[in-house]
């Protein structure tokens, strides 16, 4: 793959410590990316998003806080990134 700049870390590991959004098979999760291993990611201050609204608005239309750190199975993640 050609890139514009050399990247020392790639994938989710490069986003550790940042608020990420994970688009998964059935749901969308967002939170502070705290940990990554070969099977799961760990989110702190996590929410499950039931309705997004316009993605560039910066606010979710319906996001429900999860009670504790949340673990999402990597095999369910379709895409990820930073939205807000």
Number of C-alpha atoms within 10 A of each C-alpha: 2 5 6 5 6 7 8 6 9 8 9 15 14 12 19 17 14 15 19 21 23 23 17 17 11 9 13 20 24 26 23 19 24 19 16 17 11 8 10 16 20 18 27 19 16 24 22 18 19 15 13 15 12 10 11 10 11 11 13 16 14 13 17 15 14 15 10 11 15 20 17 16 13 15 11 14 18 12 11 17 15 12 14 14
